[in-house]
Amino acid sequence: MIISFSKYILFIFLFLITFTSSSQDFTALINPAVSVTIKNETPWSYTFGTAYRSNIYQHTAEENLDNKKLKINSQFTEFNHSTTRKIGFNSKLSAGIKYRFVETYTGKKDETRFIEQYAYTKKYEKFKLVHRVRFVQRFRERTTLRGRYRLLAELPLNGNRVDAKELSLVGTIEGVWEFGKEEVPNYGFRYSNYLGYRITNNTVLNLGVEYRYRNFTKDAYTQLFLISALKISI
Amino acid sequence: MKKLYFLMFFLFSLSTIAQSKKKEKEEHIRRSEMPENAIFLLESFKEKPFKRMSYFFETDGFKKSYEAKFKFNKKSYSIEFTKEGKLEDVEVIIKQNKVEKAVLNKIKTYLNTSFDAFKIEKIQQQYSNNGNEEEVIKKSLQQNTSPDYYEIVAQTRLNKKYQKFEFLFDAFGNLKVKREVATDNYDYLIF
């Protein structure tokens, strides 16, 4: 486990070096989040959460000018809720809402998002796989619609499952298609890699990075998110 | 800020209280931490091409035991020992079609009549210690031998209530033990 953890830290370090030294527009952000899921033996569960996002580093590659600066710019504070219904032994349907307080930080209009989601989960002998399809309606200055597909794999770093006080390694890949009446469709790709530390059987702490390659068919730009999330089930 | 800390502490405490169901815990250990008797018994099979051998210390409620896990003939084996290194049983993960048809039908009939719906997640052949530890392991390593028990983990639904159970059926498909186990949590992975 110690070897795997060292390799993981080295990987993250190389990852950061690669993208902070790239010649593309690049932004690094922090996005701490806390969520609480209330569930019982019925098919229903309810998740409530909050998150905060801020830029911490910006690199603008303009002609003959290479601007690199550490810049802390708050983006928003978010509150969200999702209601989930188990529709089979491995499938779940969710509907949710997110409200982002943006105006306070940037002067832009606050954003409301509606989310519909289908998730299919499967446990193999050693790891868990999760397929997720998500549709999102973003209401801000303009209305944007989104379709997303994400594949996630969780691998325990000790034994065949993640028990309390143990670590797991989680990797995700996700494709994002964004379109709207007032904008040209654009496509994005997201890749994340993070460690999950199970503090108790029902509390997980995630720490890692998510790399977003956005609008890659037109004016591509990249973002690196430092993931930190506390997820509690009660 | 104090209120926020209090809220976090309250939610964290609730999440700890919520762990009421029995759940096994496995801890990866070194070979040198296994009981001597267990290693001595495993040594007598050193000519067998066991792959990916790993060792675990397991707690299941108050019960503590040791396990050696490995692959043999493309099957996953788990040999369980007591704290003193005495063999408890050998478990081999198999597919549904490897269970004798009549026995599988009897097991499925029981599940069909007991629940509105079910999904078998895992079937293990179980070979119990009958006094001759070496013979028990030898028998488990042979192809197409009849085990003493089948241990089945299945997700179930009854009156819209989803639960997960571990069932122990004898070699003829008669239910011997049934116990509820904690369901796998995926909520932290889907949001």
Boltz contact constraints between the chains, C-beta under 6 A:
constraints:
  - contact:
      token1: [A, 36]
      token2: [B, 11]
      max_distance: 6.0
  - contact:
      token1: [A, 37]
      token2: [B, 187]
      max_distance: 6.0
  - contact:
      token1: [A, 41]
      token2: [B, 161]
      max_distance: 6.0
  - contact:
      token1: [A, 47]
      token2: [B, 191]
      max_distance: 6.0
  - contact:
      token1: [A, 89]
      token2: [B, 119]
      max_distance: 6.0
  - contact:
      token1: [A, 89]
      token2: [B, 155]
      max_distance: 6.0
  - contact:
      token1: [A, 119]
      token2: [B, 190]
      max_distance: 6.0
  - contact:
      token1: [A, 121]
      token2: [B, 186]
      max_distance: 6.0
  - contact:
      token1: [A, 123]
      token2: [B, 184]
      max_distance: 6.0
  - contact:
      token1: [A, 130]
      token2: [B, 189]
      max_distance: 6.0
  - contact:
      token1: [A, 130]
      token2: [B, 190]
      max_distance: 6.0
  - contact:
      token1: [A, 152]
      token2: [B, 189]
      max_distance: 6.0
  - contact:
      token1: [A, 158]
      token2: [B, 28]
      max_distance: 6.0
  - contact:
      token1: [A, 159]
      token2: [B, 26]
      max_distance: 6.0
  - contact:
      token1: [A, 159]
      token2: [B, 28]
      max_distance: 6.0
  - contact:
      token1: [A, 163]
      token2: [B, 25]
      max_distance: 6.0
  - contact:
      token1: [A, 200]
      token2: [B, 15]
      max_distance: 6.0
  - contact:
      token1: [A, 200]
      token2: [B, 16]
      max_distance: 6.0
  - contact:
      token1: [A, 201]
      token2: [B, 19]
      max_distance: 6.0
  - contact:
      token1: [A, 202]
      token2: [B, 15]
      max_distance: 6.0
  - contact:
      token1: [A, 202]
      token2: [B, 18]
      max_distance: 6.0
  - contact:
      token1: [A, 203]
      token2: [B, 15]
      max_distance: 6.0
  - contact:
      token1: [A, 204]
      token2: [B, 188]
      max_distance: 6.0
  - contact:
      token1: [A, 231]
      token2: [B, 188]
      max_distance: 6.0
  - contact:
      token1: [A, 232]
      token2: [B, 11]
      max_distance: 6.0
  - contact:
      token1: [A, 232]
      token2: [B, 15]
      max_distance: 6.0
  - contact:
      token1: [A, 233]
      token2: [B, 187]
      max_distance: 6.0
  - contact:
      token1: [A, 234]
      token2: [B, 14]
      max_distance: 6.0
  - contact:
      token1: [A, 234]
      token2: [B, 15]
      max_distance: 6.0
  - contact:
      token1: [A, 234]
      token2: [B, 18]
      max_distance: 6.0
